[in-house]
Amino acid sequence: MPWQDHIVSTPDTLHGAPRFRGTRIPVSVVLDNLAAGITTEELLRQYPTLPVDAVGVALAYAADLARDRIVSIPA
């Protein structure tokens, strides 16, 4: 699943932090919660506007960042 279709970064929303398209939920919120052991189901309950595929998208985005290369984010 190409994360580029689901994650955007615009300077006028969340100061440019990467977020899920159509929401004000930063990708870092999902990654932080996953790192803390929160389940996908709990994330979706806590953030009802979070897209169902957000976990997979966030992990794909994080994997690209971990490859230590420059990753452009669509507007």
Order of alpha helices (4+ residues) and beta strands (2+ residues): beta-beta-alpha-alpha-alpha
